[in-house]
Amino acid sequence: MTVKFAILGAGRIGQVHARAIASVPGAALVAVADPIAKAADTATAAYGGEVRTIDAILTAEDVDAVVICTPTDTHADLIERSARAGKAIFCEKPVDLDVARARRVVEVVEEAGATLMVGFQRRFDPDFRALRAEVDRGTIGEVEMVTVMSRDPGAPPIDYIKRSGGIFRDMTIHDFDVARWMLGEEVATVIAAASNLVDPEIGKAGDWDSVNVILTTASGKQCTISNSRRATYGYDQRIEVHGSMGSIAAENTHKARVTVANDTGYTRPPLLDFFMTRYTAAYAAEIAHFVDALESGSPTATTGYDGVMALVLAEAAVRSVDEGRTIKLSEVLLT
């Protein structure tokens, strides 16, 4: 069986997913939709398929699944339309910027009997999966504390920031999903701090560029998340899980796995420079998993529920900063 894909939105992340589809056995790209003709043409020229409109894709019999890579404020409507059209859906995070709206989307998907996988590619990174496997084996005992470090080499354009929903919903949302995955329990409380240290224009756009978050579960397990829109040394992606019998860490990925030692000290090659290179294997692995789930009828590793819960954590972090207090997750879930 070959799962036939269409990509909605052929921008930067759309091109990443087109490349991933082309690399996965059992997957084929048959159509691409984008209002910018050059973007759609670039994707089809490199990875196959033809340019179509979204309407044509949703009614096409030769499209089994759609990959939604359009701007965030279009995700909810496109997920619902795709579900009602009988398509399997892979959607980039977040499901929506509003928690209530995201919940309604998941309800529509369930009513339609459709499959929805949300794009949290870090769960498919080989190093992070190896770390989680050791946790599952009990190598470090019971998980007690998780530390997630995520820093971008530079901030995205201001126009993007204005439409992104802010750093917690756009950037930290990946770390919220990783935190839930590593803790193995739902979060009960959230406290966050945020500043503008990188670019004052980000503050003028109503967002922050430097944030820290502490998540605590009902049993007392904790996760600390540190994010920055600036890392002069490369794309900084690290996780440490501390347990009752030890700790385990996934370190940064460098451009080469070599170390030079001489009379000036020890030096290593620089880090990979952005998510498109750091997570190349992860993007391919998550598409392969999606294909396997569709073929076997098994649940996907990241669902609409996971998308909603990561958004709930993001909303709690925003409220914590705005109100200067710890937020109980129940406050967000009840709104």
N, C-alpha and C positions, 0 to 999 in steps of 0.2 A: 504493500500500500504506500502511495505517495500522498502526503498532505500538501494540498495546493494553497499557497499563501497569497494574500494581497497586503500591501503596505499602504496605510493611510498616513500620509505625511512623510516626505522624502528629505527632510532636513538632516541635521547632523546625526541624531539618534536613529532616524529612519535608514540612513545609509549603513549604520552599524548593524542594524537588524537584517538588512538586505544581504550584507556580507555573511552574517551568521547563517541565514537560511540557505544560502548557496553552499555553505560548507558542511551542511548536515545531510547525511544520507536519509532518504525518505521524506525530504522536504523539497519543494520547488516554488520559486517565485513566479506567479503568473500575471500579476498586475500591480501597478503602483499609481496612487492618486496624490496629486499635489497641485495647488493653484499656481505654483511657480513651475513653469514648463521645464526650465533648465534642470531643476532638482530632480524631477521625475525622469527626465531623459537620461540624466547621469546614472541614476539607479538602474534603469532597465538596460542601458548599454553595458554596464559592468556586471550585472547579476541576473539578467534575463527578464522575461515578462514583457508586458506592454502597458502603455499609459492609458488609464481609464478614469472616469469620474467615480466619485464615491457611490453615487446612485447606481451606476452600472455594476460596480463591484458587489454591492449588497444584494443585487438581484441575479447575479451571475451563478450559473450552475457549476461552473468550473472553479469556484473559489470555496474552499472548505473552512478557511480560517483567516481572520484579519489581524494585523498587527497595528495597533493604534499608536502613532507617534506624532500626532497633531498637538497644537498648543493645549495646555492643561484645561483651559475653560471650555474645550470642546469634547473632552473625554467622556463625560457622563452621557451626553446625548448620543454619541457614536457607539458607546457600549450598548445602550438600550436598543438603538436601531439595529445593530448587528445581531444582538440576541434574538430579537423578534424576527430577523431575517433567517434565522437558523444557522448562523455562523459561530464557530468557536472563536474565542476572543483572547488575544494577548494584548494587554494595555500597559503602556508605560505609566509609572507612578506620576502623580497620585490619581486615584479614581476621580476625585473632584477636590475643590478647595473647601467645600462645606461638608461637615460631617453628616448632617441630615440628608443632604442630597446624595452623598456616597452610599448611605444605607439604602435609600430608595433604589439606587442603581442595582445593588446586590439583590434586592427583592425581585426586581424585574428579570434579572438573569436567572434566578431560581425558578420563577414562574414560567419562564420560557424553556426551562430545562437545558440551558446553554452552559458551556464551559467558559469560565473566566479565570485567566492567570494574570497576576499583576507582576510587572517587571522589577523585581528586587534581585538583580543579578549577583549581588554579593553572596547570596546563599549558594551560588554555583561556582564561586571561585575555588580553584583546587586547594589552595592553602587554607582557606577558611573552612572548607568541607573536611579537610584532614584534621583541623583543630577540633571541629565539632565531633568527628568520629572518635577522637581520643576522650572527649568529654563523655560521650555515650558509653565508651568502654569502662568508664569509672577510673581512668588513669589518675585523675587528680581528686578523686572523691566527690563529695557533694559540692556543687557550684555555690560560691559565696559572693564573689564580686567579679564584675566584668568591666573592663576599660576599653573604650573604643576611641581611637584617634583618627580623625578624617579632616584633612586640610587640602584645599585646592591650590594649584600653583598660582592662580589668579582669578579675580572675580569675573563673572560673565558681564556682557554689556548691560548698561542701565535699562535699556528698553526691555530686555529679557527679565531683569529683576522686577520691574514694575508689573509684569504679567505672571510672575512665577508663584505668587502666593507667599513669598518670603522665605528666608533661609531655613526655618524649621520645616515648612511644608515641601520645600524644593530640595534641600541638601541633607538636613538632619534626618529626614524621613527614612532614608536608607539605613541610617544608624539605629533608628527606632526599631526597624524591622530586625536588624541584626541583634539588637539587645533582647527582643522577645525570643528570638531563636536560641540565643546562647543561655539566657536565664532559665528557659524552660517553664516559666510561670508568667502570668499576666502581671503587668505593673499596676500598683495601687496608688502611688503618689508621684508627682513630678515637681521638681523645682529647677528653675532655669535662670541664668544670667546672660545678658546680651549687651554688646557694645559696638560702637563704630570706631575701629582702629585702622582700617585699611583704606577706605575711600569715603570722604564726607558726602559724596554724591549718592552713595548707597543709603545713607541716613536721610538725605533729602527725599529719596524715593520711598521712604517709609519702611526701610528694612534695616537689618543689622548685618555685620560681616564677621563678628567674632562672638561665639556663644559656647557656653558650657551647660550641661544638663545632668542632674542626678535623678535616676529612676529607682524606686524602691518597690519591691513586691510585698504582699501581705505577710510573707514569712520572714521578711527582712533582708532578702538578697538585694544587692545594689548593682547598678550600672552607671558609670560615669562616661559621658560623651563630651568630647572636645572638638569643636569645628572652627575652622578659619577659612576665609576666602583668600588667604595669602600664605604661600609656602615657597620661599625663594629657592629651595633646594629640590623641588619636584613634587610629585603627587604623593602625599603622605597618607598611607592606609595601614593602620595597625590594630590588632586586637589582642588583648590578654585576658585570659579567664583564670581566676584564682579560686582554688578549691580547698577542701578540708585536708587533702593529702599532697598538695603541691599546686603548681600553676603551669599553664601552657600558653604560648604566644605565637602569633603569626606576624612576622616582621614585614617590612617594606620590600617591594620588588625592585631590583636594580636592573639597569640595561644589560648587565652581564654579571655572572656569579663568580667574580674573581676579586682578589684582594692583593694589592701590591704593598710589600713591606720593604723599606729601605731606611737610610739614615735620617730621613725627614719624618718617618712615622708610617702609619698604615693608611692606605687610601683605597677607596672602592669607586666603581663607576657610578654616575648619577642615577637617581631614581627615574623610573618611567615618568613621562611628563603629563599624562592626562588619562581620564577614564577610558578613552577609546583604545589606548594601548595597554593600560594596566589590566583591563577586564576583557580582553579579546577572547580568551578561553572561556570565561564565565558566560559571555553573551552567547557563544555557540552552544555551551552546555545547557543553558536554560531553554533554548529553542529545541534542542535535542530532547530534553525532558518533556517539553510541551507536546512534541510529536509522539513520543512514547505514551504519554498519558491519553492522547486522543485515540491512538491505536488500541490501547489496552482497556480503555474505559475507566482507568484509575484516576483518583484525584490528583490535581497538580500540587506541587510543593508550596506554592504561594497562591492564595485564593483571594476572592473579593473580600472575605472577612479579614485577611491579613492587611489588605489595602486600607480597609476602614480603621482597623486598630492602630496602624501606623499614623493615620491622619488624626485619630483621637489623641495620640501622644503629642503630635505636633500642635494641635489646638491647645492642649493643656500647657505646653511650654510657652506658647504665645501669651496665654492668660497669666502664667506665673510671672513673666517679665512685666507685663502691663500692670499687674496688681501687686507685685512685690511680695508674693507669698507662695507657699506650697499648695499645689492644686491636687485634690483627690480626683482620680479618674472617673469616679462615679458622678462628679459634677458635670463632666463633659458628656458622659454616656446618657445622662438623663435629660439633656437639652435637645 
